Amino acid sequence: MSSWTSSESSASSVSSMKVTRSEVKIGKVLYSKSNAYSVLDFIGEGCYGKVAVCKSLDTSEMVAIKILKNDPSIKQDTDKELSMLKMIRDMDADSANVVKFFEQFEHEGNICLVFEVLDCDLIYLLEERQRQPLSLDEIRVIAHQLLVALVTLKRVGILHTDIKPDNIMIVNRKEQPLKVKLIDFGNAIPASKIKLGLEIQPVGYRAPEITLGLPYNENIDVWSVGCIMAFLFLPGNLFAVNCEYQMMKHIICVLGQPEDHLLHAGKYTENYFTEDEEVGVSQYRLMTPEEFEAANNEKPKNQDACRELPKPLEDLIQLPPGGDCAEGELDNRKAFLDLLKQMLHLDGHQRISASQALRHPFITMAQQPDSGSLSPVTDKEVSLDQLRIPASNGNADLKSNKSMLKRIRKFLRRVTAAFYRMATLLH
């Protein structure tokens, strides 16, 4: 689905969408039951329809109207988006930091959705700043608003599932340069409709549990916001956005490999990882590009030639050379890095929640402990330590039997994975 942007929005989010035919033209008047809207311009087209900037003839207010195609093949998606928008319409959109949805109506069989007009997305913002990174203070302000949006969505039982730079809009660069809103609920899902194995979230902003086919919850959106914060700091995408294999490779480079019990439980692990039977090391390793192609009948895209292979997160958020930094910058960087680590935890059920992240020192600007490191804050989930089966002492004959030891370890991994699935389902 397209974003609702002003005419100054990034060209990339418009040019990437397929052009569709529509009878609605500039100058046309669209009538709802309570208003009439004059079409001034079109700012985006996609496979679902087009987005127009319109003027209310009753109030002279500018609005953005998404005109959806009258196509039976997309009716289910349209109905789903409408149900999500009706849920967010009851929110205080300004305090929840989500796009304001006004009304819906039909025009010549096409469903029209009326929204507030916003200024530009984060991609355009960085381009306007000539790709210069935002300061940590600016990132803090934006992160706070996005986390508030996630907390509000969780209260009404919605997962956005499509958080990326072009779905986060600046409201007004002149009057409110850092006021942002989350837009585009076309891919949002109710928490009650969570289904294992759904292909959701954009590549590069997709949580590991979605890629691997593990149980998931609202924390997949927390992962995406963590990626947004890194995007604003670097500036640029933290993980590859054009290839799922490269994305997973980058995740491992930056954060390390997901633990074996997660990989063993993943429905799609075998699409990216192969089992290693060597005793004493991880049972899994990332496939080579050739192995990935053979397993998936798809050749992974090459690493972008102008981009270096990602470094560990600690190296990406490093201090200025020689430790030369303004007063408070050292603590600011440490807090930023600590929050990113918790938002980008590879295990979704140990990842910090949006409400917990709002209480983190980087967001609150609270004084950090004297120890210099922050203890991770996690939801009250079932501890993975409780799910792991203690190692058996065994006897000398058993230990000496390498083949038997392999079978026992494989059995224990299966039991651990079963416990993990059961715990996540019960939670």
Buried (B, 14 or more C-beta within 10 A) or exposed (E): BBBBBBEEBBEEBBEEBEEBEBEBEEEBEBEBEEBEBBBBEBBBBBBBBBBBBBBBBEEEBBBBBBBBBBBEEBEEBBEBBBEBBEBBBEBEBEEBBBBBBBBBBEBEEBBBBBBBBBBBBBBBBBBBEEEEBBEBEBBBBBBBBBBBBBBBBBEBEBBBBBBBBBBBBBBBBEEEEBBBBBBBBBBBBBEEEBEBEBEBBBBBBBBBBBBBBBBBBBBBBBBBBBBBBBBBBBBEBBBBBEBBBBBBBBBBBBBEBBEBBBBBBBEBBBBBBBBEEEEEEBBBBBBEBEBBBEBBEEEBEEBEEEEEEBEEBEEBBEEEEEEEBEEEBBBBBBBBBBBBBBBBBBBBBBBBBBBBBBEBBBBEEEEBEEEEEBEEEBBEBBEBEEBBEEEEEEEEEEEEEEEEBBEBBBEBBEEBBEBBBEBBEEE
